[in-house]
Amino acid sequence: MKKKITILVCILAIILLTVGAAIWIFADESAAELTFTGAVTVEDGVPNPAGEIKEFVVDESGEYYWSYKWMAEPGMITGMSLKDVNGKNVFACTAEGCYAESVPMELEAGIYEVEIAYLTNDEAMNQFMEDNGIERAGNDPYDYKENGTWETEYTVALENTSGMGNGYKIGLIFGVVVGIFVVVILLAVSKKGNETKCQFDERQELVRGRGFKYGFFTMMIGNAVMLFLNILEIPLFSQLEVAMTASILAGVGVFAGYCIWNDGYFALNENRRFLMIMFALIGVMNLIIGIGNLVAGEAIQDGVLSFRSVNFFCAVLFIVMFIIFLAKHIKDRKDEQA
């Protein structure tokens, strides 16, 4: 009865969390993207209006890169520039159609200006490039149309260099919370009988104590290494949050591996086979997600591992735990037959 109540409570909590997260995500208006349609009429080479000015809000200071895209009909070139809170140009470009990203840059929180200039002749083009410090890539002439009407959709987006925008952060927190409840459900289901509390004997408690000690020292050594590398200004193999997560997972792996090998990981009233199948499935799922992030180019950014590479570390942890369990199971079988 207690087990059924635990499972029902956890399922209800997950449903409530799912609904709450959905409301939060969809109700939140993101300031990370600006999309608008620019309409211009050109008569005898003169654009009307000459351009557009839009506001872009950066909510939080940090390192970002801009992405911008538009595609206009031939005959007119768009000049786009962004000015920061101090009126200084952040970046500028000219193109008939464009889909590109800026280099990463430090931005202050505040209101930025997105300025669109409709360039309908070489004189206007040269003036825009001079004003914004752009060098001409070539001398090929462009075939401007002296008369016409253009309606172009422009999109300017701001992306955090870590890939952890507001939506990603919300999803990450939500995923962690849901994961905790899923683990609680699995632990409840894995218990034999109606007792939901793990039951360990004295020898197992001693083994678990040593495992916690070894895991703690592993994590502490990992953090110390990162600290000294940071002090010496030696680049890490990854973003700092990835290295910290790897250190935590290493500590968990040492604890779990030691306890599994010394019969201290599983409680007396737990279904070992069920849990190990779940470990294998979780490892494979994380591996698939990690490969997907790698193929999409999100696991490695600026030559280092991004937070989206953490799935690989989780996959390694669970797969190694599964392998240790199999090796331990084979060893025990041989000892029984000896």
LOSE-98225 format. One record per residue (C-alpha): x, z, y; residue number from 1. Coordinates in Angstrom, 1 decimal, padded with zeros to 4 digits. Example, Ala and Ser with C-alpha at 12.3 -4.5 7.8 and 13.67 -1.06 7.14 Angstrom:
2
r x=012.3; z=007.8; y=-004.5; guza=1
r x=013.7; z=007.1; y=-001.1; guza=2
***
This chain:
338
r x=000.0; z=000.0; y=000.0; guza=1
r x=002.8; z=000.9; y=002.4; guza=2
r x=004.5; z=-002.4; y=001.7; guza=3
r x=001.3; z=-004.4; y=002.5; guza=4
r x=000.8; z=-002.5; y=005.7; guza=5
r x=004.5; z=-003.2; y=006.7; guza=6
r x=004.1; z=-006.9; y=006.0; guza=7
r x=000.8; z=-007.2; y=008.0; guza=8
r x=002.2; z=-005.4; y=011.0; guza=9
r x=005.3; z=-007.6; y=011.1; guza=10
r x=003.2; z=-010.8; y=010.8; guza=11
r x=000.9; z=-009.6; y=013.6; guza=12
r x=004.0; z=-008.9; y=015.8; guza=13
r x=005.4; z=-012.3; y=015.1; guza=14
r x=002.1; z=-014.0; y=016.1; guza=15
r x=001.9; z=-012.0; y=019.3; guza=16
r x=005.5; z=-012.8; y=020.2; guza=17
r x=005.0; z=-016.5; y=019.5; guza=18
r x=001.9; z=-016.6; y=021.8; guza=19
r x=003.7; z=-014.5; y=024.5; guza=20
r x=006.8; z=-016.7; y=024.4; guza=21
r x=004.7; z=-019.9; y=024.6; guza=22
r x=002.8; z=-018.6; y=027.7; guza=23
r x=006.1; z=-017.5; y=029.3; guza=24
r x=007.9; z=-020.9; y=028.7; guza=25
r x=005.0; z=-023.1; y=029.8; guza=26
r x=004.0; z=-021.0; y=032.7; guza=27
r x=007.5; z=-020.9; y=034.2; guza=28
r x=008.2; z=-023.6; y=036.6; guza=29
r x=011.7; z=-024.9; y=036.1; guza=30
r x=013.9; z=-025.6; y=039.2; guza=31
r x=016.4; z=-027.4; y=037.1; guza=32
r x=014.9; z=-030.8; y=037.5; guza=33
r x=013.5; z=-032.9; y=040.4; guza=34
r x=011.6; z=-036.1; y=039.8; guza=35
r x=010.0; z=-038.2; y=042.5; guza=36
r x=009.1; z=-041.8; y=043.2; guza=37
r x=010.7; z=-043.6; y=046.1; guza=38
r x=008.7; z=-046.4; y=047.7; guza=39
r x=010.3; z=-048.8; y=050.2; guza=40
r x=009.4; z=-052.1; y=051.8; guza=41
r x=012.2; z=-054.4; y=053.0; guza=42
r x=011.4; z=-057.0; y=055.7; guza=43
r x=014.2; z=-059.3; y=057.0; guza=44
r x=016.8; z=-057.0; y=055.4; guza=45
r x=015.5; z=-053.8; y=057.0; guza=46
r x=014.2; z=-051.0; y=054.7; guza=47
r x=011.1; z=-049.0; y=055.7; guza=48
r x=011.6; z=-046.1; y=055.3; guza=49
r x=015.4; z=-046.0; y=055.4; guza=50
r x=015.6; z=-043.2; y=052.8; guza=51
r x=014.2; z=-040.0; y=051.4; guza=52
r x=015.3; z=-036.4; y=051.6; guza=53
r x=014.2; z=-033.9; y=049.0; guza=54
r x=014.9; z=-030.2; y=048.4; guza=55
r x=016.5; z=-028.9; y=045.1; guza=56
r x=016.5; z=-025.2; y=044.4; guza=57
r x=019.4; z=-023.6; y=042.5; guza=58
r x=018.1; z=-020.2; y=041.4; guza=59
r x=021.3; z=-018.6; y=040.2; guza=60
r x=025.0; z=-019.1; y=041.1; guza=61
r x=027.2; z=-020.4; y=038.3; guza=62
r x=029.0; z=-023.4; y=036.8; guza=63
r x=026.8; z=-026.5; y=036.4; guza=64
r x=026.9; z=-030.3; y=036.2; guza=65
r x=024.4; z=-032.7; y=037.8; guza=66
r x=022.7; z=-035.5; y=035.9; guza=67
r x=020.9; z=-038.2; y=037.8; guza=68
r x=019.1; z=-041.4; y=036.8; guza=69
r x=017.0; z=-044.2; y=038.2; guza=70
r x=016.4; z=-047.8; y=037.5; guza=71
r x=015.2; z=-050.2; y=040.2; guza=72
r x=014.4; z=-053.8; y=040.3; guza=73
r x=017.3; z=-056.1; y=041.3; guza=74
r x=017.8; z=-056.9; y=045.0; guza=75
r x=018.4; z=-053.4; y=046.4; guza=76
r x=021.0; z=-050.7; y=045.9; guza=77
r x=020.3; z=-046.9; y=046.1; guza=78
r x=022.7; z=-044.5; y=047.6; guza=79
r x=022.3; z=-040.9; y=046.4; guza=80
r x=024.0; z=-037.8; y=047.8; guza=81
r x=023.6; z=-034.1; y=047.3; guza=82
r x=024.5; z=-031.5; y=050.0; guza=83
r x=025.0; z=-027.9; y=049.2; guza=84
r x=023.7; z=-024.8; y=051.1; guza=85
r x=026.5; z=-025.3; y=053.7; guza=86
r x=025.7; z=-029.0; y=054.2; guza=87
r x=028.8; z=-030.1; y=052.3; guza=88
r x=028.6; z=-033.1; y=049.9; guza=89
r x=028.5; z=-032.1; y=046.3; guza=90
r x=028.6; z=-035.6; y=045.0; guza=91
r x=027.4; z=-039.1; y=045.9; guza=92
r x=027.0; z=-042.4; y=044.1; guza=93
r x=025.6; z=-045.9; y=044.7; guza=94
r x=024.0; z=-048.2; y=042.1; guza=95
r x=021.1; z=-050.5; y=041.4; guza=96
r x=020.4; z=-048.4; y=038.4; guza=97
r x=022.2; z=-045.3; y=037.3; guza=98
r x=022.3; z=-042.8; y=034.4; guza=99
r x=025.2; z=-040.5; y=034.7; guza=100
r x=026.5; z=-036.9; y=035.0; guza=101
r x=028.8; z=-035.2; y=037.4; guza=102
r x=031.9; z=-033.2; y=036.5; guza=103
r x=031.3; z=-029.4; y=036.1; guza=104
r x=031.3; z=-027.5; y=039.4; guza=105
r x=030.7; z=-024.0; y=040.8; guza=106
r x=027.4; z=-023.8; y=042.7; guza=107
r x=026.0; z=-021.1; y=044.9; guza=108
r x=022.3; z=-020.2; y=044.6; guza=109
r x=020.2; z=-021.7; y=047.4; guza=110
r x=018.5; z=-024.8; y=048.6; guza=111
r x=020.3; z=-028.2; y=048.2; guza=112
r x=019.3; z=-031.5; y=049.7; guza=113
r x=019.0; z=-034.7; y=047.7; guza=114
r x=019.3; z=-037.6; y=050.0; guza=115
r x=018.3; z=-041.2; y=049.0; guza=116
r x=019.4; z=-044.1; y=051.1; guza=117
r x=018.0; z=-047.6; y=050.6; guza=118
r x=020.9; z=-050.0; y=051.0; guza=119
r x=019.8; z=-053.6; y=051.6; guza=120
r x=023.0; z=-055.2; y=053.0; guza=121
r x=026.8; z=-054.8; y=052.8; guza=122
r x=027.0; z=-053.1; y=056.2; guza=123
r x=024.7; z=-050.3; y=055.1; guza=124
r x=026.5; z=-050.0; y=051.8; guza=125
r x=030.0; z=-049.7; y=053.4; guza=126
r x=028.7; z=-047.2; y=055.9; guza=127
r x=027.2; z=-045.0; y=053.1; guza=128
r x=030.4; z=-045.2; y=051.1; guza=129
r x=032.5; z=-044.3; y=054.1; guza=130
r x=030.3; z=-041.3; y=055.0; guza=131
r x=030.4; z=-039.9; y=051.5; guza=132
r x=034.0; z=-040.6; y=050.6; guza=133
r x=033.3; z=-043.2; y=047.9; guza=134
r x=035.8; z=-045.8; y=047.0; guza=135
r x=034.6; z=-049.3; y=046.3; guza=136
r x=035.2; z=-050.3; y=042.6; guza=137
r x=035.3; z=-054.0; y=043.2; guza=138
r x=034.7; z=-056.8; y=045.7; guza=139
r x=032.1; z=-058.7; y=043.8; guza=140
r x=029.2; z=-059.8; y=046.1; guza=141
r x=025.7; z=-058.4; y=045.5; guza=142
r x=022.6; z=-060.5; y=045.9; guza=143
r x=020.4; z=-058.5; y=048.2; guza=144
r x=016.8; z=-059.5; y=048.7; guza=145
r x=015.8; z=-059.6; y=052.4; guza=146
r x=012.1; z=-059.1; y=051.6; guza=147
r x=010.4; z=-057.1; y=048.9; guza=148
r x=008.8; z=-053.9; y=047.8; guza=149
r x=010.4; z=-051.4; y=045.4; guza=150
r x=009.0; z=-048.3; y=043.7; guza=151
r x=011.6; z=-046.4; y=041.8; guza=152
r x=011.4; z=-043.1; y=039.9; guza=153
r x=014.4; z=-040.8; y=040.6; guza=154
r x=015.4; z=-037.8; y=038.5; guza=155
r x=018.0; z=-035.2; y=039.4; guza=156
r x=018.6; z=-032.5; y=036.9; guza=157
r x=020.9; z=-029.4; y=036.9; guza=158
r x=022.4; z=-028.3; y=033.6; guza=159
r x=024.3; z=-025.1; y=032.9; guza=160
r x=027.7; z=-026.0; y=031.5; guza=161
r x=027.1; z=-023.5; y=028.7; guza=162
r x=023.9; z=-025.3; y=027.7; guza=163
r x=022.1; z=-022.0; y=028.2; guza=164
r x=019.4; z=-022.7; y=030.7; guza=165
r x=016.3; z=-020.5; y=031.3; guza=166
r x=014.4; z=-022.2; y=028.5; guza=167
r x=017.3; z=-021.9; y=026.1; guza=168
r x=017.8; z=-018.2; y=027.0; guza=169
r x=014.2; z=-017.5; y=026.4; guza=170
r x=014.2; z=-019.3; y=023.1; guza=171
r x=017.4; z=-017.5; y=022.1; guza=172
r x=015.9; z=-014.0; y=022.8; guza=173
r x=012.6; z=-015.0; y=021.2; guza=174
r x=014.5; z=-016.3; y=018.1; guza=175
r x=016.5; z=-013.1; y=017.8; guza=176
r x=013.4; z=-010.9; y=018.0; guza=177
r x=011.4; z=-013.0; y=015.5; guza=178
r x=014.5; z=-013.0; y=013.2; guza=179
r x=014.5; z=-009.2; y=013.2; guza=180
r x=010.9; z=-009.1; y=012.2; guza=181
r x=011.4; z=-011.7; y=009.5; guza=182
r x=014.3; z=-009.7; y=008.1; guza=183
r x=012.0; z=-006.6; y=008.0; guza=184
r x=009.4; z=-008.6; y=006.1; guza=185
r x=012.0; z=-009.9; y=003.6; guza=186
r x=013.4; z=-006.4; y=003.1; guza=187
r x=009.8; z=-005.1; y=002.5; guza=188
r x=009.0; z=-007.9; y=000.0; guza=189
r x=012.3; z=-007.5; y=-001.8; guza=190
r x=011.7; z=-003.8; y=-002.7; guza=191
r x=010.7; z=-003.0; y=-006.2; guza=192
r x=007.6; z=-000.9; y=-006.4; guza=193
r x=005.7; z=000.5; y=-003.4; guza=194
r x=008.7; z=002.2; y=-001.8; guza=195
r x=009.9; z=000.3; y=001.3; guza=196
r x=012.8; z=002.5; y=002.1; guza=197
r x=016.2; z=001.5; y=000.7; guza=198
r x=017.5; z=003.9; y=-002.0; guza=199
r x=021.3; z=004.4; y=-002.4; guza=200
r x=023.1; z=006.8; y=-004.6; guza=201
r x=026.0; z=008.9; y=-003.5; guza=202
r x=028.7; z=006.5; y=-004.7; guza=203
r x=027.0; z=003.6; y=-002.9; guza=204
r x=026.9; z=005.7; y=000.3; guza=205
r x=030.6; z=006.2; y=000.1; guza=206
r x=031.2; z=002.5; y=-000.4; guza=207
r x=029.0; z=001.6; y=002.5; guza=208
r x=030.9; z=004.1; y=004.7; guza=209
r x=034.2; z=002.5; y=003.9; guza=210
r x=032.6; z=-000.9; y=004.5; guza=211
r x=031.4; z=000.1; y=007.9; guza=212
r x=034.9; z=001.4; y=008.7; guza=213
r x=036.6; z=-001.9; y=007.7; guza=214
r x=034.0; z=-004.0; y=009.5; guza=215
r x=034.4; z=-001.9; y=012.7; guza=216
r x=038.1; z=-002.3; y=012.7; guza=217
r x=037.8; z=-006.0; y=012.1; guza=218
r x=035.5; z=-006.4; y=015.1; guza=219
r x=037.7; z=-004.2; y=017.2; guza=220
r x=040.9; z=-006.2; y=016.4; guza=221
r x=039.0; z=-009.4; y=017.2; guza=222
r x=037.9; z=-008.1; y=020.5; guza=223
r x=041.4; z=-006.9; y=021.3; guza=224
r x=042.9; z=-010.3; y=020.5; guza=225
r x=040.4; z=-011.9; y=022.9; guza=226
r x=041.2; z=-009.3; y=025.6; guza=227
r x=044.9; z=-010.0; y=025.4; guza=228
r x=044.4; z=-013.8; y=025.4; guza=229
r x=042.3; z=-013.5; y=028.5; guza=230
r x=044.8; z=-011.2; y=030.2; guza=231
r x=047.6; z=-013.7; y=029.4; guza=232
r x=045.3; z=-016.6; y=030.5; guza=233
r x=045.7; z=-018.3; y=027.2; guza=234
r x=042.7; z=-020.6; y=026.6; guza=235
r x=040.4; z=-019.6; y=023.8; guza=236
r x=039.2; z=-022.0; y=021.1; guza=237
r x=035.7; z=-021.5; y=022.4; guza=238
r x=033.5; z=-020.1; y=025.2; guza=239
r x=033.9; z=-016.4; y=025.5; guza=240
r x=030.4; z=-015.6; y=024.2; guza=241
r x=031.1; z=-017.7; y=021.1; guza=242
r x=034.4; z=-015.8; y=020.4; guza=243
r x=032.6; z=-012.5; y=020.8; guza=244
r x=029.8; z=-013.6; y=018.4; guza=245
r x=032.5; z=-014.8; y=015.9; guza=246
r x=034.1; z=-011.3; y=016.1; guza=247
r x=030.8; z=-009.6; y=015.4; guza=248
r x=030.1; z=-011.9; y=012.5; guza=249
r x=033.6; z=-011.3; y=011.1; guza=250
r x=032.9; z=-007.5; y=011.2; guza=251
r x=029.6; z=-008.0; y=009.4; guza=252
r x=031.2; z=-010.3; y=006.9; guza=253
r x=033.9; z=-007.8; y=006.0; guza=254
r x=031.4; z=-005.0; y=005.6; guza=255
r x=029.0; z=-007.1; y=003.5; guza=256
r x=031.8; z=-008.6; y=001.3; guza=257
r x=033.4; z=-005.2; y=000.6; guza=258
r x=030.0; z=-003.6; y=-000.2; guza=259
r x=028.8; z=-006.5; y=-002.4; guza=260
r x=032.1; z=-006.4; y=-004.4; guza=261
r x=031.9; z=-002.7; y=-004.9; guza=262
r x=028.2; z=-002.4; y=-005.7; guza=263
r x=027.3; z=-000.8; y=-002.4; guza=264
r x=025.4; z=-003.5; y=-000.6; guza=265
r x=022.1; z=-003.6; y=-002.5; guza=266
r x=019.8; z=-000.6; y=-002.8; guza=267
r x=018.7; z=000.6; y=-006.2; guza=268
r x=015.1; z=-000.6; y=-005.5; guza=269
r x=016.0; z=-004.0; y=-004.2; guza=270
r x=015.5; z=-007.4; y=-005.9; guza=271
r x=019.0; z=-008.8; y=-005.7; guza=272
r x=018.2; z=-012.3; y=-006.9; guza=273
r x=015.5; z=-012.7; y=-004.2; guza=274
r x=017.8; z=-011.6; y=-001.4; guza=275
r x=020.7; z=-013.8; y=-002.5; guza=276
r x=018.5; z=-016.9; y=-002.7; guza=277
r x=017.4; z=-016.1; y=000.9; guza=278
r x=021.1; z=-015.7; y=001.9; guza=279
r x=021.8; z=-019.2; y=000.4; guza=280
r x=018.8; z=-020.7; y=002.2; guza=281
r x=019.7; z=-019.2; y=005.5; guza=282
r x=023.3; z=-020.4; y=005.2; guza=283
r x=022.2; z=-024.0; y=004.4; guza=284
r x=019.6; z=-024.0; y=007.2; guza=285
r x=022.3; z=-022.8; y=009.7; guza=286
r x=024.7; z=-025.4; y=008.4; guza=287
r x=022.1; z=-028.2; y=008.9; guza=288
r x=021.3; z=-027.0; y=012.5; guza=289
r x=025.1; z=-026.8; y=013.2; guza=290
r x=025.7; z=-030.3; y=012.0; guza=291
r x=022.7; z=-031.5; y=014.1; guza=292
r x=024.2; z=-029.9; y=017.2; guza=293
r x=027.6; z=-031.4; y=016.4; guza=294
r x=026.2; z=-034.9; y=016.1; guza=295
r x=024.2; z=-034.4; y=019.3; guza=296
r x=027.5; z=-033.5; y=021.1; guza=297
r x=026.3; z=-030.0; y=022.0; guza=298
r x=028.5; z=-028.0; y=019.7; guza=299
r x=031.7; z=-028.9; y=021.6; guza=300
r x=031.8; z=-029.0; y=025.4; guza=301
r x=034.8; z=-029.6; y=027.5; guza=302
r x=037.0; z=-029.4; y=024.4; guza=303
r x=035.9; z=-026.0; y=023.3; guza=304
r x=033.1; z=-024.7; y=021.0; guza=305
r x=029.9; z=-024.0; y=022.9; guza=306
r x=027.3; z=-021.4; y=022.0; guza=307
r x=025.4; z=-024.0; y=019.9; guza=308
r x=028.3; z=-023.9; y=017.5; guza=309
r x=027.4; z=-020.4; y=016.4; guza=310
r x=025.2; z=-021.8; y=013.7; guza=311
r x=028.4; z=-022.8; y=011.9; guza=312
r x=029.7; z=-019.3; y=012.0; guza=313
r x=026.3; z=-017.9; y=010.7; guza=314
r x=026.4; z=-020.6; y=007.9; guza=315
r x=029.9; z=-019.5; y=006.9; guza=316
r x=028.9; z=-015.8; y=006.8; guza=317
r x=025.8; z=-016.3; y=004.6; guza=318
r x=027.4; z=-018.9; y=002.3; guza=319
r x=030.5; z=-016.6; y=001.8; guza=320
r x=028.3; z=-013.7; y=001.0; guza=321
r x=026.5; z=-015.8; y=-001.6; guza=322
r x=029.8; z=-016.9; y=-003.1; guza=323
r x=031.0; z=-013.3; y=-003.3; guza=324
r x=027.8; z=-012.2; y=-005.0; guza=325
r x=028.1; z=-015.0; y=-007.6; guza=326
r x=031.8; z=-014.1; y=-008.2; guza=327
r x=030.8; z=-010.4; y=-008.6; guza=328
r x=027.9; z=-011.3; y=-010.9; guza=329
r x=030.3; z=-013.4; y=-013.1; guza=330
r x=032.8; z=-010.6; y=-013.2; guza=331
r x=030.2; z=-008.0; y=-014.2; guza=332
r x=029.0; z=-010.3; y=-017.0; guza=333
r x=032.5; z=-010.6; y=-018.4; guza=334
r x=033.1; z=-006.9; y=-018.1; guza=335
r x=029.9; z=-006.2; y=-020.1; guza=336
r x=030.9; z=-008.7; y=-022.8; guza=337
r x=034.4; z=-007.3; y=-023.1; guza=338
***
